[in-house]
Amino acid sequence: MPLIQISQTPGISAEQKKATIEAVTKAYAEATGKNPDSVWVTITEVPREHWGVGGKPLG
């Protein structure tokens, strides 16, 4: 069973999360031929102060 994990900063709505999960599931299933019912997607919100890019914190 495939598991797709998305990490992002907080800020998208529940409706946007739902749309993201649906779109990612559909795209993966189409690209791999997997049954969409077997695709798991998680969205983890990580506070900005826990991210760093180019050696610098975002928060």
C-alpha positions, 0 to 999 in steps of 0.5 A: 500500500503506497503512503504519500507524506506531505510536510508543509507550514500551517495555513491551508484550510480543511477544504484545501487539505481535502482537495490536496489529498484527492488530487495527489491520490488521483495523480499517483493512481493514474501514474502508477496504475494503482487502485486509488483505494489503496493510496494513503496520504498524510499532511503534516503541518510543521511550524515555520520555526521548525523549517530551515532553508539555505541554513536559515530558519523560516520562522 
